[in-house]
């Protein structure tokens, strides 16, 4: 949903128009948010405070050495969801308290994705879709051997693979 232009897109995969219409109807019914819901799970860090501090210190050293000028340290969080937890209501609540410009909610029935981000991942203009991910990427090289090495690093990196799947 583009909040600046008050316009959104809904992408549905279906074998025919009738099935697409049925899926659209189910999506609309499931997307009606409950009133005054501010459900917030108790999130737990997967990285200890000490480990995260070590990662920050390492990034500072890389910056001092001139190896990089910017870094985005991410962390994984987990939460137990209470019975009756409403992921869409949670997304709406989260959007109110986090003013990140890019976000979205997708309901696939047995799985929901709620996201918020300061970076644009996809843009659509004149039937052209452009993706510009930051995480999970490496710059291209003019040297084929370097490209192959970088590809291998990306394929073997658990973190980069998780970001690309995400």
C-alpha positions as CSV (number, residue, x, y, z in Angstrom):
1,X,0.0,0.0,0.0
2,X,1.4,3.4,-1.0
3,X,0.4,5.7,1.9
4,X,1.6,8.8,0.1
5,X,-0.8,8.3,-2.8
6,X,-3.5,6.3,-0.8
7,X,-3.3,3.5,-3.3
8,X,-2.6,-0.3,-2.9
9,X,-2.2,-3.5,-4.9
10,X,-3.4,-7.0,-4.2
11,X,-1.7,-9.8,-6.0
12,X,-3.6,-13.1,-6.1
13,X,-2.4,-16.3,-7.7
14,X,-5.3,-18.3,-9.1
15,X,-6.0,-20.7,-12.0
16,X,-9.1,-18.7,-13.1
17,X,-11.1,-15.5,-12.5
18,X,-13.7,-17.3,-10.3
19,X,-11.1,-18.6,-7.9
20,X,-9.3,-15.2,-7.9
21,X,-12.6,-13.6,-6.9
22,X,-13.2,-16.1,-4.1
23,X,-9.7,-15.6,-2.8
24,X,-10.2,-11.8,-3.0
25,X,-13.4,-12.0,-1.0
26,X,-11.7,-14.2,1.7
27,X,-8.8,-11.7,1.9
28,X,-11.2,-8.7,2.4
29,X,-13.2,-10.6,5.1
30,X,-10.0,-11.5,7.0
31,X,-8.5,-8.1,6.6
32,X,-11.2,-6.2,8.5
33,X,-9.3,-5.2,11.7
34,X,-10.8,-5.5,15.2
35,X,-11.5,-2.2,16.9
36,X,-9.1,-0.8,19.5
37,X,-6.7,-3.8,19.3
38,X,-3.2,-3.1,20.5
39,X,-2.0,-6.7,20.9
40,X,1.7,-6.7,21.5
41,X,3.6,-10.0,22.1
42,X,6.5,-10.1,24.5
43,X,9.5,-10.3,22.2
44,X,12.8,-12.0,23.2
45,X,16.2,-11.3,21.7
46,X,17.9,-14.3,20.0
47,X,21.3,-12.5,20.4
48,X,22.6,-11.7,23.8
49,X,23.4,-8.2,24.8
50,X,27.1,-9.1,25.1
51,X,27.2,-10.7,21.6
52,X,25.4,-7.7,20.0
53,X,27.9,-5.3,21.7
54,X,30.8,-7.4,20.2
55,X,29.2,-7.2,16.8
56,X,29.0,-3.4,17.1
57,X,32.6,-3.2,18.2
58,X,33.6,-5.3,15.1
59,X,31.6,-2.9,12.8
60,X,33.4,0.1,14.4
61,X,36.7,-1.6,13.7
62,X,35.7,-2.2,10.1
63,X,34.8,1.5,9.7
64,X,38.0,2.6,11.3
65,X,40.0,0.4,8.9
66,X,38.1,1.8,5.9
67,X,36.5,-1.5,5.0
68,X,33.0,-0.1,5.2
69,X,31.2,3.1,5.9
70,X,27.8,1.9,6.8
71,X,26.3,-1.2,8.4
72,X,22.9,-2.5,9.4
73,X,23.1,-4.9,12.3
74,X,19.9,-6.9,12.5
75,X,18.7,-9.2,15.2
76,X,16.2,-12.1,15.3
77,X,13.4,-11.9,17.8
78,X,10.9,-14.5,19.0
79,X,7.6,-14.4,20.8
80,X,5.0,-16.8,22.0
81,X,1.6,-15.7,20.6
82,X,-1.4,-16.0,22.8
83,X,-4.6,-17.8,21.7
84,X,-6.6,-15.6,19.5
85,X,-3.7,-13.3,18.5
86,X,-4.7,-11.2,15.5
87,X,-1.6,-10.6,13.3
88,X,-3.4,-7.9,11.2
89,X,-4.4,-5.9,14.3
90,X,-0.8,-6.2,15.5
91,X,0.5,-4.9,12.2
92,X,-1.9,-1.9,12.4
93,X,-0.7,-1.2,16.0
94,X,2.9,-1.6,15.0
95,X,2.4,0.8,12.0
96,X,1.1,3.5,14.4
97,X,4.1,3.3,16.7
98,X,6.8,2.8,14.0
99,X,6.8,5.5,11.3
100,X,8.9,3.5,8.8
101,X,7.9,4.5,5.3
102,X,7.7,1.0,3.8
103,X,5.7,-1.9,5.1
104,X,3.1,-4.4,4.3
105,X,0.8,-7.2,5.5
106,X,0.1,-10.4,3.7
107,X,-2.4,-13.0,4.8
108,X,-1.9,-16.5,3.2
109,X,-4.4,-18.2,5.5
110,X,-2.1,-20.4,7.5
111,X,0.8,-17.9,7.4
112,X,0.8,-14.1,7.8
113,X,3.7,-11.7,7.1
114,X,3.8,-8.3,8.7
115,X,6.7,-6.0,7.8
116,X,8.0,-2.5,8.2
117,X,11.2,-1.1,6.8
118,X,13.0,2.1,6.2
119,X,14.1,0.9,2.7
120,X,12.1,0.3,-0.5
121,X,12.3,-3.3,-1.7
122,X,9.9,-3.2,-4.6
123,X,8.5,-0.4,-6.8
124,X,6.0,-0.6,-9.7
125,X,5.7,2.0,-12.4
126,X,4.2,1.6,-15.9
127,X,4.0,-2.2,-15.5
128,X,7.7,-2.5,-14.6
129,X,8.6,-4.0,-11.2
130,X,12.0,-2.8,-9.8
131,X,13.6,-4.4,-6.8
132,X,16.5,-2.8,-4.9
133,X,17.3,-4.9,-1.9
134,X,20.1,-3.8,0.3
135,X,20.4,-6.8,2.6
136,X,21.5,-10.2,1.2
137,X,23.4,-8.7,-1.7
138,X,26.9,-8.1,-2.8
139,X,28.2,-5.7,-5.5
140,X,29.0,-7.1,-9.0
141,X,32.6,-7.1,-10.1
142,X,34.3,-6.7,-13.5
143,X,36.2,-9.8,-12.7
144,X,34.3,-13.1,-13.3
145,X,36.3,-15.0,-10.7
146,X,35.4,-12.4,-8.0
147,X,31.7,-12.6,-9.0
148,X,31.9,-16.4,-8.6
149,X,33.5,-16.1,-5.1
150,X,30.9,-13.6,-4.0
151,X,28.1,-15.8,-5.3
152,X,29.5,-18.7,-3.4
153,X,29.7,-16.6,-0.2
154,X,26.1,-15.5,-0.6
155,X,24.9,-19.0,-1.2
156,X,26.7,-20.3,1.9
157,X,25.7,-17.4,4.2
158,X,22.8,-18.4,6.5
159,X,22.2,-14.7,7.2
160,X,22.1,-13.6,3.6
161,X,20.0,-16.5,2.5
162,X,17.5,-15.8,5.3
163,X,17.3,-12.1,4.2
164,X,16.8,-13.1,0.6
165,X,14.0,-15.6,1.5
166,X,12.4,-13.0,3.7
